[in-house]
Amino acid sequence: MTSKLLKIQPRPDYVEEVYEVLLGAICDGSLAPGTRLTQEDIAEQLSVSRSPVLQALRLLKKDGLVQDAPGRGLLVAPLEASALADLYEIRGALDRLAAGLAAGAGARLDPKLIERGRKAAQTGNVHAMIDADMEFHFAVYAASGNRLIAQTAHGHWVHIRRVMGAVLQAPGQRPSIWDEHAAIANAIEAGDCALAERLSGGHAKHASQLVAGQFDALLGVLNLSAEANESVA
């Protein structure tokens, strides 16, 4: 593994932070599908011991983001079009349910969610855009009043973040994403359950179609991101 990772500042327990650093690198393509991972290299780059790295890798393996490499060691799990289609199908169902319940409950989302999302899109910072997107959707889940929706969605979003990292690097997609989010928020605030459900379902379907139609190109974006990181390592 030659991709450059940022060092972690000293603190008692590094596992969660190591996990987040590696997850972020997998999502933004710094660690592309198929990249071999070694505890030694990661520990050296992050300036931590091997123990938290080992535990973080175990968590990533449990999430399905890394897998055993041929022979020995681990590698970043490949992206599979069929698996992503399944993920977006589940996400679409959860998003529709959450939006409908939120609208029925008379919820009102914080307008700053949309503002932050649009600003993040303008910066072109992939991590900021992913964070803003997740913040919006999880706000809808919370507004639904059904705690199981967020709990169920969390496991799927770890994988959705990976492809989002590539999708959000396509500039033409950034404004439309937040236009759709704004429309969903407006429908929820208006208490229009049917419209909120339809818009949320359409939003997830649009994302799924985009991923399916550009799957090979998205893999190329992730690989290019990894190569760029290797060139400055």
N, C-alpha and C positions, 0 to 999 in steps of 0.2 A: 504494500500500500504506500503510495507516494503523495497522495493528496495532503495539502497543508491544513492542519487544524490549529485553532487558536489555543494557547496555553490557558489552563484554569488556575485561578488564584487559590492559594492555600486555604483550606478549611477542613473541619473535622471529618465530614462525610461527603465524599465526592460522587457516589454512585448515581444519584439523580442528575447531577450536572453533567457527568460523563455521558449518561444516557441521552440527555437533551442535545448535547453537542453532536453526538453521532447521529441522532435522529434528524437534526437540522441538516447535517451534511448529506445524509441519504436523500432527504426531501428536496434539497436545492441542486442535487446532481453532483456535488463535490465528490461524493462517493457513489459512483455510478453502479447500475446493476452488474453483478459479476466481479466487482472489485474484491480482491482478497484482503482479509483483515487479520492483523496479528496483534496480540496483546502488547508485545514489546514495543512495536512501532507506535501504537496509539498512546501507550503510557509515556513514552519518551516525548512525543509531540505535545501532550497535554501537561507534562511535568507532574504526573501522579504515579502512584504505585500500580502494580498490575492487578491488585485485588479489586478495586472499584471498577476497573476496566472489564475484568472477567465477569463481575456481577451485572454490569451494564450490557455486556454482550449477551448474557443469558436472558436478560429481559427482552432485548431486541429479537433474539431467537424465538422466545415465547410469543412475541407479537407477529412473528412470521416475516420480519424485515431482514434477517440474516439467516443463513442456513449452513450446514456442513459443506465444506469444500471437498472436492475429490482428493483422496489421500488423507490429509489432515487439515485442521484449521477451519476458518469460517470465511464466507463471502457474502456480499450484499445480494439478497434474493432477487431473482429476475422479476420483471413486470410482465404479467400475462394479460392479454386483452380480455379473455373470457372471465378471469377473476375480477378485473376492474368493472366489467359490465354487471356482474353479480353485486359488487359493492355499491354501485350507483343505483341499482334497482332497490336495494335495501334502504339506502340513504333517501331515495325519492319517497318511499313509503313513510319513513320516519318524519321527513320534512313536511309532507302533506298533513300527517296527523298532528304534528306540533303546531303548524300554522293555523289549522282549523280550530284546535283547542284554544290557542292564544287569542284568536279573533273572538271566539265564543265567550272567553273570559273577560273581554273588554280590555285586553292588555295594550300597553303603549310602550314601544321600544324607545330607548334613548336615542334621540336624533344624532348624538355625537358618534354613534356606531357608524352611521353612513358617512359622516364628515371624515372620521378617521380612516375609513376605508378608501374614500376618494383621494385623500392626501397620500395614503400609502401607495395607491396605484400610480400617482404622479411621480413619486420618487423612484419607482422601478426597483425598490428593494424587495426581493422575493420573500425574505423572512417576514418583513413587515406586512406584506400583502396576505400571506398565508395566515398570520396571526389575526389580522383584521377580519378576514373571511370567516375563520373559525369562531371569533368572538361574536360575530353577527348571528351565525347559525346556532351557537350554543345559547345566545340570549333568547332566541325564539324557542328553543327547547325548554329553557327555564320558564319562559312566559306561559308555556302550555300548562304548567301546573302538574305535569306528570313526570316525576323524577326518573322513572325508568327509561324515558326516551333518551335523555342525555347519557345515562349509564350505558345503554345499548349502543348509542351512536359513537361513543368514545372509541371503542375498539375498531370500528370501521374507519374512523377519521385518521387513525395513524397511517393507514395505507393510502387513503385519499390524498393526504398531504404530499405523498411522493409524486403523484402525477400532477398535482396542483403546482408543484415547483416548476415543472416543465411548461404547463399550460400558461402560467402567469408570466412566463418570459416572452410570450407572444404579445407584443404591445397592443394589437387591435382588439384583444379580448378584455382589456382592463376596464374601460368605461362601461361596457355593456353589463359586466358582472354587477357593478354597483347600481346601475339603472334598475336591474332586475331586483336587487335587494331592496332598493327604495320603494319599488312598487309593492313588494311583499309586505314591507313595514306599513305602508299606507293602507293596504287592505286589512291588515290586522287591526290597526287603529280604528278603521271604519267599522269594525265588527262584522265584516263580510266574510263569513266562514268559507263559503263556496269559492269566492274569488281568491282568498288567501291560499286555500288548498290547491286550486288550479295553478296559480302563479308559482307556488313552491314546487309542485310536481313538474311544471314546465321548466323551471330553473334547473332542477336536477337532471331532467331528460336532456336539456340542451348541453349541459356539461358532459353527460355520458356520450352523446352523439359526437361532440367535439373530440373527446378522447378516442372514441372508436375510429373516427375518420382520419385522425392525425397520429395514430398510435406509433407508426414507424418513425414519423418526424419527431415525436415527443421523446422517443428513445434516443434519437440523434442529438436532441438538445441536452439530455442528461449526460450523454457521452462527451459532448463538446465541453460542457461545464467541468467535467472531471479532467479532461485534457488541459483545460485552461489552468486549473489548480495545480496540475502536475508540472506545468511549464514554469510556475513561479515558486515551486517547492524548493 
